[in-house]
Amino acid sequence: MTTEIRQFLIDSLADMNYDVTDLDDDQQLGPAGLDLESLAIAEIALRFDDRFGVKFGDEEAAALSGMTVAEFCAAVAERLPAKATSGE
């Protein structure tokens, strides 16, 4: 499932006109890595809510920007509704 989550993140970033050519799991989402602004992080959170039913609260935005790609994907996987992970 993590592979699907990661690919969705890459596709979403590319769709939002971010360069994902050299994206790796150790890059942070925020200023120290991909340099996503707060609105972009909110957009990513909404896309993951729509696609996977995973919700991140407004107060979590700062924490999201400090996460690496791998940490974000793991956080999404942990929050997946039970029905989404039962097919693994």
N, C-alpha and C positions, 0 to 999 in steps of 0.2 A: 504494500500500500504506500510506503514511503516513496517509492519510485514514481508512482502516479502523482503524489502530492508535489514532489520536486518538479516534475515535468509541468504540472499545472502552474506552479510558481514561475518557472522559466517562460512558459507561454504567456502568462499574464504580464510579466515584466516586458517582454518583447512587444506585446500588444500596446503597452503603455509607452513605447518608444525608448526603453532602456536597453543599453548594449549588454547582451548576455553572452557574448562571444567567449569570454574567458571566465565565466561564472564558475566558482567552485564552492564547495560546502563550507569552507572556512571564512568566506566573506560575510561581513556584517551587513545587515540591511540598511542601517543608518549611515551617518557621516563618515565613520571609519572604514566603510566598504563601498556598497553600492550607492550610497549617498541619497537614499530615498527620503524625501521630505515628508512631513506629517500627513499631508493630503494623499500622497502616494501610498503610505502605509495604511491609511484609512481605506483607500480604494482596494488594496490587496486584501485587507480584512473582510471587506464586503464581498469581494469575489469568492473568497473561501467560504463565507457564510452561504452564498448562493449555490456554490458547487457541492460543498461537503456538509453544510449544516453546522459548521463550526463557528462559534461566536467568540469574539474578543471584545472586551469592554473598552470604552473610551480611556479609562484610566490605565489600560495596558499598553497604550500606544508607545510610551517611552520605553517600556520593556521590549517591545517588538523591535524597535529600531536598534537596540543593543544586541539582538540575537543574530547568530550566524544563520546562513541558509539551512544548514543541518539542524540547528536548534529549532528554527521555525518549523521545519518539516516534522520534527519529532513532537513539537507542541501541538501541531495540527493533528497528528496521528493519535496522540493521547486523548484528544477531545472529540474524536469521531464518535458519532452515535453508535450504539451497539449493533444496530442493524447493518451499518456500513462495513463493519469489520468482521461480521459473522461468516462472510464468504471466503475468508482467507484460509 
